[in-house]
Amino acid sequence: MGRALLSILIAGLMVAAAHAAGAPEKSGGLIISITRLPSPEAGTLRERRVLRLSATSHPPKLDGNLDEDCWRQAPVTGDLLMKAGSERSTPFPKKTTLRATFDDSNLYLAFECFDPKIDTLLAKYTKRDDRYWLEDDIEFMIDTNYDRKGFYQFLFNAAGGKGDYVCRVEDRRITAEAAFDPVWWLKTKVDEDRWVGEIALPFRSLGIDGVEPGARWGFNFCRIENPGSLLGNWTRATNHRDTRLFGDLVFGKAPFALGETDLGPRAHGVNLMRATVKNNTAEPRTLEVTTLLSVGGRPVGRASAGRKVSPSEDVPLFVPYDLPLDAERVHMDLRLVDTQWGRVVVQRAYELTPPPVLETRLASVEYFEKDKEARLHFKVEVGDLTAATGRLRLTLYREGGENPLLADTRSPIPSGEGMLRADISSLGSGAYVLELSVLDATGQVFATKRMPFSKAKSLLDF
């Protein structure tokens, strides 16, 4: 990391810390106050779920009986949630578990769906790609590319009926292709208090020959109960097909691992990415995380951070990256590099679509002379380092005028949604314009919005 960029990072963190501690801000006489509005999604989602698989040299026999050593030794997960992703999240009423393992050729999954009223089980569909979600079923989603842009979806019920789809994600819209009919094997069994689904899914059916140690896939599964369409979700998302919040399947242990990555707001300006790296070898090794940014195939940025990592140590690395102001979509290659051998040991790809930098509206566009303030609703979306080191500028003009009557700035930038109160007590009747601008640390203007309003003595003057 260059000294200039490091200085910006340190300064930004100091400013943010002072702001969080309630440090006083100087006013130029126009801004009365700025209030940041809480995000409705803040704090509602738990940490991404991870299921770590161990390889087996003795694959299971698909008979619905989970009595083999590979299943006894496999990790078990479950704890499904209804209304996931909200403060009203509640556990799914029926216990559901998943075991998983793999070998050189297949991924093996075993689902147990406990049900004290097994005689009410709905499982009549058996046709490929039938509407299993109208009965009692299990659905699991796999993102082998780990890019959040698409996934494979598999469905099955207790009668052995199954479905499979290739799903693609564009602007949060999901399309499913039912013509996808890969080879995979399913055996179900119904007992007195549960039904079981045992699966062998060949890697070649997913377009790959196998998995490397430490490979990571996006993953989720859910259980649907009918009548009533009760859905229990493994991840903490409201939508079981929301790829942004998929959990992870991790295959075995690689010498070096790149764990969870938090890309920050993914907004225009300088963002700060947090990536967790782990050294699974017996000796210290210097690991480096590098981001390569491009727009339409044209390189637009590169940044990296590295440090020596001790054996079995799990450490965070922070890498700043700058999304250009004029870019609507940016491709990011994320690489974990073993510097001793100069080789890339983990590589991921992301497509970043930055949100609009600034949205604004005045609570009212007509005021009387006695009115003392105007309220301005805003939404600012910029990178976290840009927010920490930049500033918000409010300027007042007469309509049609070029010289500002008043100007005021605040720093750091209150990113997210908020309300700004502007002092208009000294203004007489007339037409005016409020201009709100977002500036970075160097004074570059990221975005500007102009909002006309007027003041009058009475309603007859408007």
PyMOL commands that set and color helices and strands:
alter all, ss='L'
color gray80, all
select helices_A, chain A and resi 3-20+69-73+118-120+132-134+203-206+243-245+384-389+459-461
alter helices_A, ss='H'
color red, helices_A
select strands_A, chain A and resi 31-36+50-53+76-77+81-82+90-91+96-102+106-114+137-143+150-157+162-170+173-177+185-190+194-202+215-225+230-233+247-251+256-262+269-279+285-295+298-309+314-323+330-338+343-352+358-362+366-368+373-380+391-398+406-410+416-423+430-439+445-456
alter strands_A, ss='S'
color yellow, strands_A
deselect
rebuild
show_as cartoon
